[in-house]
């Protein structure tokens, strides 16, 4: 093995290196997704909002620097690394599930209203009675709250 990759001959370092690659890729993907959601979905393509998100991503690292240095010097590094990586994975999972649930709920709300609006456009005047029957049936099944916007 060449001198450049001599450190990979140590099995513990190989394990740490592989874990670091996975962790860093996950962090980069999460930050990119957060920036994309803010610029594309939440802020109407406002660059200042993305700048605020980036600031909020890096502010804890800067503010907590003395505490994290103290913890790395005085605590068991292996346990501390395991705890921090587990917390980062849990927070990423929670954020991903939250985004997924919000997107699915918004998609369902839009889909239900669009489906009824398109159905109304497709109906002919003589079929309007059938549409009214379907609408009443749907209100009875789902409740009136789903149709307040219609």
Backbone as CSV, one residue per row, in Angstrom:
resi,resn,N_x,N_y,N_z,CA_x,CA_y,CA_z,C_x,C_y,C_z
1,UNK,0.846,-1.171,0.000,0.000,0.000,0.000,0.897,1.242,0.000
2,UNK,0.533,2.243,-0.785,1.379,3.435,-0.886,1.311,4.244,0.410
3,UNK,2.227,5.161,0.540,2.286,5.985,1.752,1.043,6.850,1.926
4,UNK,0.402,7.224,0.829,-0.783,8.074,0.913,-1.951,7.367,1.601
5,UNK,-2.016,6.055,1.451,-3.137,5.292,2.011,-2.704,4.343,3.115
6,UNK,-1.568,4.611,3.732,-1.063,3.735,4.788,-2.006,3.707,5.985
7,UNK,-2.664,4.809,6.249,-3.563,4.860,7.409,-4.753,3.912,7.244
8,UNK,-5.104,3.579,5.993,-6.233,2.668,5.774,-5.886,1.213,6.088
9,UNK,-4.643,0.939,6.412,-4.284,-0.421,6.814,-4.751,-0.717,8.238
10,UNK,-5.049,0.312,9.014,-5.570,0.143,10.366,-7.080,-0.095,10.287
11,UNK,-7.565,-1.247,10.787,-8.997,-1.549,10.663,-9.894,-0.545,11.407
12,UNK,-9.439,-0.043,12.543,-10.247,0.931,13.279,-10.377,2.235,12.494
13,UNK,-9.286,2.638,11.856,-9.348,3.870,11.070,-10.245,3.676,9.847
14,UNK,-10.198,2.508,9.227,-11.077,2.221,8.087,-12.542,2.352,8.499
15,UNK,-12.864,1.812,9.662,-14.233,1.881,10.166,-14.636,3.333,10.425
16,UNK,-13.751,4.101,11.074,-14.047,5.507,11.347,-14.176,6.290,10.043
17,UNK,-13.299,6.040,9.092,-13.307,6.754,7.822,-14.610,6.504,7.059
18,UNK,-15.044,5.243,7.028,-16.309,4.907,6.358,-17.493,5.579,7.034
19,UNK,-17.512,5.574,8.369,-18.586,6.241,9.099,-18.580,7.742,8.887
20,UNK,-17.392,8.334,8.825,-17.286,9.774,8.605,-17.800,10.150,7.214
21,UNK,-17.523,9.327,6.226,-18.017,9.604,4.870,-19.542,9.581,4.852
22,UNK,-20.134,8.546,5.448,-21.597,8.445,5.480,-22.204,9.619,6.249
23,UNK,-21.627,9.951,7.398,-22.153,11.048,8.213,-22.054,12.382,7.480
24,UNK,-20.921,12.657,6.863,-20.755,13.931,6.147,-21.673,14.021,4.932
25,UNK,-21.823,12.929,4.205,-22.747,12.946,3.067,-24.174,13.222,3.519
26,UNK,-24.584,12.597,4.618,-25.917,12.834,5.146,-26.114,14.279,5.573
27,UNK,-25.097,14.843,6.212,-25.185,16.239,6.639,-25.271,17.172,5.443
28,UNK,-24.469,16.929,4.443,-24.501,17.774,3.239,-25.837,17.671,2.526
29,UNK,-26.360,16.457,2.419,-27.668,16.281,1.780,-28.767,16.993,2.559
30,UNK,-28.721,16.893,3.883,-29.732,17.552,4.703,-29.653,19.060,4.548
31,UNK,-28.469,19.614,4.573,-28.332,21.071,4.433,-28.763,21.543,3.050
32,UNK,-28.422,20.789,2.039,-28.849,21.150,0.688,-30.366,21.084,0.574
33,UNK,-30.973,20.055,1.151,-32.436,19.926,1.113,-33.105,21.061,1.871
34,UNK,-32.546,21.450,3.018,-33.121,22.569,3.768,-33.063,23.851,2.945
35,UNK,-31.931,24.100,2.337,-31.799,25.309,1.516,-32.771,25.281,0.338
36,UNK,-32.906,24.121,-0.288,-33.808,23.994,-1.435,-35.267,24.213,-1.013
37,UNK,-35.661,23.631,0.123,-37.041,23.806,0.589,-37.317,25.274,0.884
38,UNK,-36.342,25.945,1.497,-36.550,27.355,1.829,-36.643,28.202,0.566
39,UNK,-35.745,27.995,-0.378,-35.757,28.872,-1.562,-36.895,28.518,-2.520
40,UNK,-37.230,27.251,-2.642,-38.226,26.857,-3.641,-39.652,26.861,-3.105
41,UNK,-39.834,26.489,-1.853,-41.189,26.282,-1.353,-41.652,27.328,-0.344
42,UNK,-40.746,27.838,0.488,-41.177,28.657,1.616,-40.967,30.150,1.445
43,UNK,-40.052,30.579,0.573,-39.696,31.995,0.587,-39.891,32.713,-0.739
44,UNK,-40.487,32.117,-1.705,-40.689,32.765,-3.005,-39.358,33.220,-3.611
45,UNK,-38.371,32.312,-3.575,-37.038,32.524,-4.166,-36.310,33.735,-3.570
46,UNK,-36.357,33.849,-2.247,-35.707,34.939,-1.529,-34.339,34.478,-1.036
47,UNK,-33.282,35.104,-1.532,-31.925,34.712,-1.162,-31.616,35.053,0.291
48,UNK,-32.243,36.065,0.828,-32.007,36.425,2.232,-32.498,35.321,3.164
49,UNK,-33.584,34.674,2.814,-34.095,33.573,3.633,-33.108,32.405,3.634
50,UNK,-32.515,32.135,2.491,-31.514,31.063,2.424,-30.287,31.447,3.246
51,UNK,-29.893,32.715,3.186,-28.772,33.177,3.998,-29.046,33.009,5.480
52,UNK,-30.285,33.277,5.896,-30.655,33.090,7.293,-30.586,31.618,7.682
53,UNK,-31.040,30.741,6.802,-30.987,29.302,7.079,-29.542,28.840,7.217
54,UNK,-28.668,29.297,6.329,-27.255,28.913,6.406,-26.643,29.436,7.703
55,UNK,-26.983,30.671,8.067,-26.485,31.216,9.338,-26.943,30.355,10.505
56,UNK,-28.226,29.965,10.497,-28.754,29.149,11.590,-28.165,27.737,11.602
57,UNK,-27.684,27.265,10.452,-27.036,25.957,10.412,-25.662,25.993,11.081
58,UNK,-24.951,27.098,10.927,-23.584,27.165,11.436,-23.464,27.903,12.769
59,UNK,-24.467,28.656,13.190,-24.397,29.415,14.437,-24.165,28.525,15.665
60,UNK,-24.848,27.386,15.806,-24.597,26.558,16.995,-23.143,26.071,17.088
61,UNK,-22.538,25.769,15.963,-21.144,25.322,15.984,-20.228,26.409,16.517
62,UNK,-20.481,27.646,16.126,-19.634,28.759,16.565,-19.920,29.106,18.025
63,UNK,-21.188,29.163,18.405,-21.552,29.556,19.761,-21.163,28.510,20.802
64,UNK,-21.246,27.250,20.443,-20.959,26.173,21.396,-19.519,25.676,21.328
65,UNK,-18.679,26.356,20.593,-17.294,25.921,20.415,-16.542,25.703,21.726
66,UNK,-16.600,26.606,22.695,-15.872,26.352,23.947,-16.405,25.135,24.713
67,UNK,-17.703,24.957,24.707,-18.292,23.820,25.432,-17.922,22.504,24.757
68,UNK,-17.979,22.474,23.441,-17.641,21.231,22.744,-16.160,20.895,22.886
69,UNK,-15.306,21.907,22.907,-13.879,21.653,23.144,-13.646,21.082,24.525
70,UNK,-14.311,21.636,25.524,-14.188,21.127,26.882,-14.674,19.674,26.959
71,UNK,-15.821,19.386,26.317,-16.372,18.028,26.348,-15.445,17.043,25.646
72,UNK,-14.857,17.440,24.534,-13.957,16.535,23.802,-12.695,16.247,24.599
73,UNK,-12.247,17.205,25.411,-11.028,16.996,26.209,-11.284,16.183,27.459
74,UNK,-12.454,16.276,28.052,-12.679,15.694,29.381,-13.633,14.504,29.424
75,UNK,-14.344,14.228,28.352,-15.314,13.127,28.363,-14.807,11.988,27.479
76,UNK,-15.450,10.843,27.615,-15.110,9.685,26.785,-15.488,10.003,25.341
77,UNK,-14.502,10.095,24.476,-14.733,10.545,23.099,-15.590,9.568,22.303
78,UNK,-15.409,8.294,22.552,-16.180,7.301,21.812,-17.667,7.412,22.138
79,UNK,-17.992,7.519,23.423,-19.395,7.669,23.819,-19.967,8.991,23.318
80,UNK,-19.174,10.045,23.435,-19.623,11.360,22.986,-19.886,11.373,21.482
81,UNK,-19.000,10.743,20.724,-19.192,10.662,19.274,-20.427,9.844,18.930
82,UNK,-20.626,8.739,19.642,-21.805,7.911,19.409,-23.087,8.678,19.727
83,UNK,-23.091,9.415,20.831,-24.284,10.173,21.229,-24.573,11.273,20.209
84,UNK,-23.554,12.020,19.817,-23.792,13.122,18.881,-24.242,12.616,17.514
85,UNK,-23.635,11.536,17.041,-24.038,11.001,15.743,-25.458,10.438,15.799
86,UNK,-25.813,9.816,16.914,-27.174,9.302,17.073,-28.186,10.438,17.107
87,UNK,-27.852,11.514,17.824,-28.746,12.675,17.859,-28.895,13.308,16.482
88,UNK,-27.797,13.426,15.742,-27.876,13.992,14.394,-28.744,13.128,13.481
89,UNK,-28.601,11.806,13.594,-29.421,10.910,12.772,-30.893,11.015,13.159
90,UNK,-31.170,11.095,14.461,-32.564,11.201,14.908,-33.184,12.517,14.438
91,UNK,-32.447,13.611,14.545,-32.971,14.902,14.095,-33.188,14.924,12.580
92,UNK,-32.278,14.309,11.833,-32.456,14.234,10.380,-33.688,13.407,10.032
93,UNK,-33.898,12.313,10.750,-35.084,11.481,10.516,-36.358,12.247,10.841
94,UNK,-36.364,12.956,11.960,-37.540,13.747,12.344,-37.821,14.829,11.309
95,UNK,-36.778,15.528,10.867,-36.960,16.572,9.860,-37.483,15.989,8.551
96,UNK,-36.927,14.853,8.135,-37.393,14.213,6.908,-38.844,13.775,7.000
97,UNK,-39.223,13.188,8.135,-40.616,12.766,8.309,-41.558,13.963,8.359
98,UNK,-41.119,15.034,9.013,-41.942,16.239,9.086,-42.177,16.817,7.695
99,UNK,-41.133,16.913,6.907,-41.282,17.435,5.541,-42.178,16.525,4.717
100,UNK,-41.985,15.219,4.842,-42.799,14.267,4.092,-44.271,14.369,4.475
101,UNK,-44.561,14.445,5.762,-45.944,14.528,6.217,-46.589,15.833,5.743
102,UNK,-45.859,16.937,5.864,-46.416,18.221,5.430,-46.684,18.204,3.926
103,UNK,-45.726,17.683,3.149,-45.902,17.637,1.693,-47.077,16.738,1.311
104,UNK,-47.199,15.585,1.973,-48.302,14.685,1.650,-49.650,15.282,2.036
105,UNK,-49.710,15.942,3.195,-50.976,16.562,3.610,-51.364,17.692,2.671
106,UNK,-50.399,18.518,2.312,-50.699,19.605,1.374,-51.111,19.042,0.026
107,UNK,-50.440,17.998,-0.411,-50.792,17.373,-1.679,-52.187,16.792,-1.653
108,UNK,-52.567,16.188,-0.522,-53.911,15.619,-0.419,-54.961,16.716,-0.437
109,UNK,-54.712,17.801,0.288,-55.685,18.903,0.308,-55.893,19.472,-1.090
110,UNK,-54.804,19.688,-1.792,-54.909,20.240,-3.147,-55.578,19.238,-4.072
111,UNK,-55.218,17.972,-3.952,-55.769,16.941,-4.833,-57.276,16.813,-4.663
112,UNK,-57.761,16.829,-3.431,-59.191,16.671,-3.191,-59.962,17.830,-3.813
113,UNK,-59.502,19.043,-3.592,-60.214,20.191,-4.135,-60.129,20.249,-5.659
114,UNK,-58.967,19.935,-6.204,-58.827,19.942,-7.660,-59.680,18.867,-8.316
115,UNK,-59.749,17.706,-7.675,-60.556,16.633,-8.251,-62.019,17.041,-8.349
116,UNK,-62.546,17.683,-7.306,-63.938,18.107,-7.346,-64.133,19.259,-8.318
117,UNK,-63.161,20.156,-8.418,-63.285,21.267,-9.366,-63.264,20.762,-10.803
118,UNK,-62.383,19.801,-11.091,-62.322,19.231,-12.441,-63.592,18.443,-12.732
119,UNK,-64.085,17.727,-11.742,-65.332,16.982,-11.931,-66.474,17.935,-12.268
120,UNK,-66.511,19.072,-11.603,-67.543,20.063,-11.885,-67.428,20.582,-13.321
121,UNK,-66.208,20.789,-13.795,-66.013,21.254,-15.174,-66.400,20.187,-16.202
122,UNK,-66.205,18.935,-15.853,-66.495,17.855,-16.789,-67.978,17.524,-16.880
123,UNK,-68.719,17.872,-15.859,-70.141,17.564,-15.847,-70.899,18.477,-16.810
124,UNK,-71.865,17.903,-17.484,-72.765,18.718,-18.290,-73.898,19.212,-17.400
125,UNK,-74.639,20.154,-17.878,-75.699,20.756,-17.068,-76.724,19.711,-16.637
126,UNK,-77.048,18.769,-17.515,-78.055,17.768,-17.161,-77.528,16.776,-16.131
127,UNK,-76.194,16.666,-16.028,-75.604,15.762,-15.039,-75.340,16.456,-13.702
128,UNK,-75.720,17.726,-13.605,-75.436,18.481,-12.398,-76.120,17.865,-11.179
129,UNK,-77.281,17.278,-11.390,-77.981,16.618,-10.277,-77.128,15.471,-9.737
130,UNK,-76.506,14.707,-10.618,-75.628,13.632,-10.192,-74.445,14.186,-9.400
131,UNK,-73.912,15.316,-9.853,-72.808,15.945,-9.139,-73.237,16.354,-7.732
132,UNK,-74.424,16.905,-7.607,-74.918,17.315,-6.298,-75.076,16.108,-5.381
133,UNK,-75.543,14.999,-5.925,-75.695,13.777,-5.131,-74.323,13.278,-4.677
134,UNK,-73.344,13.274,-5.596,-71.993,12.845,-5.232,-71.383,13.757,-4.167
135,UNK,-71.616,15.051,-4.313,-71.076,16.007,-3.355,-71.675,15.794,-1.972
136,UNK,-72.992,15.607,-1.898,-73.648,15.368,-0.611,-73.144,14.057,-0.004
137,UNK,-72.976,13.042,-0.839,-72.462,11.762,-0.353,-71.064,11.941,0.217
138,UNK,-70.214,12.717,-0.461,-68.844,12.945,0.001,-68.827,13.747,1.302
139,UNK,-69.715,14.734,1.421,-69.786,15.525,2.647,-70.215,14.642,3.810
140,UNK,-71.173,13.746,3.572,-71.627,12.848,4.628,-70.491,11.910,5.039
141,UNK,-69.703,11.410,4.076,-68.609,10.494,4.382,-67.466,11.186,5.115
142,UNK,-67.058,12.362,4.655,-65.838,13.002,5.150,-66.083,14.155,6.097
143,UNK,-67.260,14.686,6.133,-67.505,15.862,6.962,-67.429,17.130,6.141
144,UNK,-68.022,18.170,6.654,-68.115,19.423,5.916,-66.798,20.165,5.855
145,UNK,-65.893,19.949,6.789,-64.644,20.712,6.872,-63.819,20.573,5.599
146,UNK,-63.925,19.454,4.920,-63.142,19.243,3.712,-63.636,20.123,2.565
147,UNK,-64.878,20.581,2.618,-65.473,21.295,1.491,-65.736,22.776,1.774
148,UNK,-65.250,23.299,2.876,-65.490,24.684,3.196,-64.895,25.634,2.148
149,UNK,-63.759,25.264,1.569,-63.090,26.139,0.604,-63.785,26.099,-0.737
150,UNK,-64.445,24.987,-1.046,-65.152,24.899,-2.320,-66.215,25.941,-2.351
